[in-house]
Every structure is written in C-alpha cells, then in structure tokens.
Amino acid sequence: MTAPTVPAAAASAGTETGPLLTARDLSVSFAVGSSIVARLRHEERLLHAVDGVDLEIKRGEALALVGESGSGKSTLARALAGLIPPGQGEIAFEGRLLPARRSRSDQRRIQMVFQDPYSSLNPRMTVGSMLAELLRVHHVVPRSEVGSFSRELLGLVGLEEEALSAYPRQFSGGQRQRVAIARALALRPDILLADEPVSALDVSVQATILNLLRDLRRELGLTLMLISHNLAVVRHLCDRVAVMYLGRIIEVAPTETLFSNPQHPYTRGLLAAIPRISAGTDVEPPAVQGDPPSPLRIPTGCRFRTRCPIAQPRCEQEDPALNAAAGDPAHSAACHFAFTSAPPAGAAGIAGIAGIAGEEQPSPSQ
C-alpha cells in the first residue's frame, strides 16, 4: 500500500554522498513601518528574522531545529520551502541552486506541515476534494487512480476511508494534523518540513503524531526537519539538532552529543529548561535570564552576549563563527569559548550551568 508514496529519490538514498538541501548565508528580512516615512527619512527599518544561516540537511536524516519562540525557525522553514523569498543567500537542492521562482517540480519535492492544522485546511472542502484537487493539478497519478491513491494516503496516516467525505471541522485536532500530513505526502516529497506539528495538540495526542512521523520516515525514506521549541520532544525522533537564536544557527550536533556535551551557553540553558520531576518545592529561576533582543536591533558581536553568564569584552566586539570541534567535525558551535575552557559564570544568567553538560536528560513523557 505504501509503495506509491515512496519519494522517487528514496531508492538512490544509499548512493547519495552530498547533502540533500543546503542553505548558504541565507537571510530573510521584513520592512517595518510605513514605506513612505522610510523614504522621507532615507532609512528603512528591517526586522532580521533569518540572518546569515548556514545549514545542511542530509538525505534520509531527521534534523531538529529548536529555539525560543521568535528565533526565526518558521521563517527559515518557509524560505527553504520556497514560500517566502530570501533577501540574500542561496538554497541548493542536490547541489543545484533553486531559483527565486521555483518550478512546480521543485515545489513538490519540499513540503510543509504547519503548526495549526485547522487553519491550513480549506473548511469548505472535504478531505477527498482537497486530495483530489492536489493530485490532479500536479498530475501525481492518472485521473482514474485518484480515488484509490487518496484512500492509500489516508491509510498511511491511520485514517479510515470514511474520512474522504468529511470536512475538517468534523475531526479532532490530531486527526486534522494527520490529514495535513497526508496532503503533504500526496506530492511524494523528498523533504518534509514539520513546523511545530504537535504544539497545538493535547499532550495525549502529541506522542501519536510524533510516532506517526517516525514511522513514515522509516517506511517512506523521507528526510525530515522537525521544528520545535522543546528539546525533550525531539530527542527520541531526530538524528541531529540545530539550535537557533535570534535568526542564526548557533550550535549543530548529533542529538546525543548535544544532550551530553552542549558547548553554547544558550544550548545549556535550553537543556536546563526541560521540565523535571523534583522532590523539592523551591521555585528555580529561569534557565535563561532576560528576554531576547529585538530583531530590529541585533547586538554587536555575539548576539547572545546580553543574556550570557560568561560574556567577556571580546564577545561585544567579535561575532563568533559557527566552527566545528577539532576532533568532531559533526559538532559545531558559534561561541568564542566553545570546545575550550570557558570563563566562570557570573551571578546572573543561566542557572546551574555546572553539571548540565554531563547530566542525563529525561525522555519526554508524552
């Protein structure tokens, strides 16, 4: 039943050596305020949502993109999917640069699953009508096979055939997300970008959707990028984790390496923020102190220095590059003190940095 939905390139996954999707110096900015006032003042206020991102996604892997709300994760995903144009930089698929206006074939190969399944589905169309329209417009299968292919898609995501005649309002949140996943898979994509696919769902439903994504990746050979603000959610599903802060990737590592040996102070703060069951009743301070700076006014030097407990004068003057560890090229961090002896932490900042690196983090309870 699953054979028709296997990505066309999945069969050659074992022969591919280069990354499947690559972003180089990718930036996305949005003008804020009146364009007329900006021209009169000879200045333009830009919100830098994505600011010089370098990222590679390998064929067949599951990459987690994590960070606080407002860090630019969703904007980066939309730029990778071709839904918004980047201001600068380039995106390459299998080594081929993708143009600003992508062909229908290129659009099919990278699909997104959005955070709110209800707002991403047409409330006036049945599930069968939505799938049929998609399959016919993109000529995925012959017209005579549209019905059978739609039933196979629903079966793939755990829905019965009766769902074809139902409207989105007749489903629960988890079922609507399954419909959204089926719609994304209808075009036989190589990459599935899942933008917070469980954050709008009840906790009891989150695990079923995450397990569904895991099973689909294994059965279809999909490449997955899972966006989340919760590191605990992605630990059991993803091979690598990329940490994003204020529009830029600041650490990338294999999942277990990141949990056992984080190098960036911000990553340590995210790990410290994972909820734990504790016998104590004392209220602990936030893992990361303060609020992120405005993307309209990104700090000079290291963009995390205004909240970093180990910030030094050098951090205000020099913007650290995303450099790999000498003995581990798979682990990179954008910190002047990564992979070296860091200066002592101050009184404010990340709580409990000491011991975070070697502490075993709990698995998600969902």
Summary of the structure (lengths in Angstrom):
residues: 366
radius of gyration: 21.7
end to end distance: 29.1
largest distance: 68.6
contacts: 1135
relative contact order: 0.14
helix: 32%
strand: 19%
